Amino acid sequence: MEDRDADDPGWVAMTQHTHAQHGVPDDARAMGLDRNTEEGAMVAMAGSLNSAKLSHRVVAWAVLVSLIGPLLFGLLHQFF
């Protein structure tokens, strides 16, 4: 594998494309999140979903239910 100069525009474009491809927004990267951290992986997964695809909408709803479901069950158990 060859070493590349950091000033090479092709190298910079390749790294920027790699980050954009994984769906991590710039502000999340600024906070130190990337796809290798637990929270960053969730952000990357959610950021890479496309609302035009039915399967992606189904995944988004499944993630929403899996995150909100335990909270609702806990509240129901606490108050009723």
Contact map, one row per residue, 1 for C-alpha under 8 A:
11100000000000000000000000000000000000000000000000000000000000000000000000000000
11110000000000000000000000000000000000000000000000000000000000000000000000000000
11111000000000000000000000000000000000000000000000000000000000000000000000000000
01111101001000000000000000000000000000000000000000000000000000000000000000000000
00111111001000000000000000000000000000000000000000000000000000000000000000000000
00011111001100000000000000000000000000000000000000000000000000000000000000000000
00001111101100000000000000000000000000000000000000000000000000000000000000000000
00011111111100000000000000000000000000000000000000000000000000000000000000000000
00000011111110000000000000000000000000000000000000000000000000000000000000000000
00000001111111000000000000000000000000000000000000000000000000000000000000000000
00011111111111100000000000000000000000000000000000000000000000000000000000000000
00000111111111110000000000000000000000000000000000000000000000000000000000000000
00000000111111111000000000000000000000000000000000000000000000000000000000000000
00000000011111111100000000000000000000000000000000000000000000000000000000000000
00000000001111111110000000000000000000000000000000000000000000000000000000000000
00000000000111111111000000000000000000000000000000000000000000000000000000000000
00000000000011111111100000000000000000000000000000000000000000000000000000000000
00000000000001111111110000000000000000000000000000000000000000000000000000000000
00000000000000111111111100000000000000000000000000000000000000000000000000000000
00000000000000011111111110000000000000000000000000000000000000000000000000000000
00000000000000001111111000000000000000000000000100000000000000000000000000000000
00000000000000000111111100000000001000000001101100000000000000000000000000000000
00000000000000000011111110000000000000000011111100000000000000000000000000000000
00000000000000000011011111011000111000010011001000000000000000000000000000000000
00000000000000000001001111111000000000000001001000000000000000000000000000000000
00000000000000000000000111111100000000000000000000000000000000000000000000000000
00000000000000000000000011111110000000000000000000000000000000000000000000000000
00000000000000000000000111111111110000010000000000000000000000000000000000000000
00000000000000000000000111111111110000000000000000000000000000000000000000000000
00000000000000000000000001111111100000000000000000000000000000000000000000000000
00000000000000000000000000111111100000000000000000000000000000000000000000000000
00000000000000000000000000011111110000000000000000000000000000000000000000000000
00000000000000000000000100011111111110110000000000000000000000000000000000000000
00000000000000000000000100011001111110011001000000000000000000000000000000000000
00000000000000000000010100000000111111011111000000000000000000000000000000000000
00000000000000000000000000000000111111011000000000000000000000000000000000000000
00000000000000000000000000000000111111111000000000000000000000000000000000000000
00000000000000000000000000000000001111111100000000000000000000000000000000000000
00000000000000000000000000000000100011111110000000000000000000000000000000000000
00000000000000000000000100010000111111111111000000000000000000000000000000000000
00000000000000000000000000000000011111111111100000000000000000000000000000000000
00000000000000000000000000000000001001111111110000000000000000000000000000000000
00000000000000000000001100000000001000111111111000000000000000000000000000000000
00000000000000000000011110000000011000011111111100000000000000000000000000000000
00000000000000000000011000000000000000001111111110000000000000000000000000000000
00000000000000000000001000000000000000000111111110000000000100000000000000000000
00000000000000000000011110000000000000000011111110000000000000000000000000000000
00000000000000000000111000000000000000000001111111000000000000000000000000000000
00000000000000000000000000000000000000000000111111100001100100000000000000000000
00000000000000000000000000000000000000000000000111111001100000000000000000000000
00000000000000000000000000000000000000000000000011111101100000000000000000000000
00000000000000000000000000000000000000000000000001111101100000000000000000000000
00000000000000000000000000000000000000000000000001111111100000000000000000000000
00000000000000000000000000000000000000000000000000111111110000000000000000000000
00000000000000000000000000000000000000000000000000001111111000000000000000000000
00000000000000000000000000000000000000000000000011111111111100000000000000000000
00000000000000000000000000000000000000000000000011111111111110000000000000000000
00000000000000000000000000000000000000000000000000000111111111000000000000000000
00000000000000000000000000000000000000000000000000000011111111100000000000000000
00000000000000000000000000000000000000000000010010000001111111110000000000000000
00000000000000000000000000000000000000000000000000000000111111111000000000000000
00000000000000000000000000000000000000000000000000000000011111111100000000000000
00000000000000000000000000000000000000000000000000000000001111111110000000000000
00000000000000000000000000000000000000000000000000000000000111111111000000000000
00000000000000000000000000000000000000000000000000000000000011111111100000000000
00000000000000000000000000000000000000000000000000000000000001111111110000000000
00000000000000000000000000000000000000000000000000000000000000111111111000000000
00000000000000000000000000000000000000000000000000000000000000011111111100000000
00000000000000000000000000000000000000000000000000000000000000001111111110000000
00000000000000000000000000000000000000000000000000000000000000000111111111000000
00000000000000000000000000000000000000000000000000000000000000000011111111100000
00000000000000000000000000000000000000000000000000000000000000000001111111110000
00000000000000000000000000000000000000000000000000000000000000000000111111111000
00000000000000000000000000000000000000000000000000000000000000000000011111111100
00000000000000000000000000000000000000000000000000000000000000000000001111111110
00000000000000000000000000000000000000000000000000000000000000000000000111111111
00000000000000000000000000000000000000000000000000000000000000000000000011111111
00000000000000000000000000000000000000000000000000000000000000000000000001111111
00000000000000000000000000000000000000000000000000000000000000000000000000111111
00000000000000000000000000000000000000000000000000000000000000000000000000011111
